[in-house]
Amino acid sequence: MSRKGYSITLSIQERDKAQLEQIALEQGMTWGDRPNISRLVEAIARRELLIGRNNDWSDDRIRALQQAMRALSDTGQIDEAQIIVRLLLDRSELAVPLRNEIETLLATPMVPWRSELDQYIRRQMPFQLTYRDAADRPFTFTIRYARITFREKRQYLECWCDETEGNQDLPQLQHNWNLRIDRIPAAAINSIQGRWHSNLDDIEVELHLLNRLAFAYESKTEDIANEWLTNSNPPIRRVVRKIFNTFWFFREVLRYADDCVIVSPEGARERFKQKLRSLYEQYEL
């Protein structure tokens, strides 16, 4: 006795049809060499394929994978980092800034000398590096600590250097430099003798967060304290954080300038006030 089949009509957009065909191919649901959506639907109905939600990962899980991705990338383990990148890109709950960041990481090829740089960092071996700034002027840095970070769609070498001349940061942070990876010429690295530092220089800054930011703030790995001030009305969140340079720190504070106040140290507070005065003058206020 022949098996009786029933037909159904799916009303879907062309891109959704293409996605279903791709899933059918991935699951081996084909008719000849062509994807077969009917077989895919049949397998789902028979629970041979289980359906799961793609938007139920917690913020903690995504944050942990994001940190693992950055750590692998920073240590030059690009293939391993891209495994996590592809895992995250499949998630629908991914925020747009993070999705843009990891898509950029996925599309960024490793420059030929990058593996050599990664080896120096992994082995904690001091080295000298040639660098060209935005005006194409050459500089040589003697580096005794380094890590690779990803900021605003670019990779940077954050490093502790013997050289301080030309660094306009606070005196306590003038050994720290941020060098764009794409401005390091090929064959620009040489080993040197000496001691490897355990980290960048840092200072502690205290912030007071106000209004909606006080409630929405998510603690960062550099935070030392994160607490509500007692007897404050309206409520104020106090955050103490380690920073390694004021450039990136000020860029973050400016995004929330109305709701974020630098309390200490005085040097960082005064420098930020100078930046605000400059903005005030530029707009002729």
Secondary structure, DSSP 8 states (H G I E B T S, - for coil): -------------HHHHHHHHHHHHHTT-EETTEE-HHHHHHHHHTTSS----SS---HHHHHHHHHHHHHHHHTT-HHHHHHHHHHHHT-TT--HHHHHHHHHHHH----TTHHHHHHHHHHT--EEEEEE-TT--EEEEEEEEEEEEEETTEEEEEEEES--TT--S-GGGTTEEEEEGGGS-TT-EEE--S---SS---EEEEEEE-HHHHHH----TTEEEEEE-TT-SS--EEEEEEES-HHHHHHHHHHTGGGEEEEE-HHHHHHHHHHHHHHHHHTT-
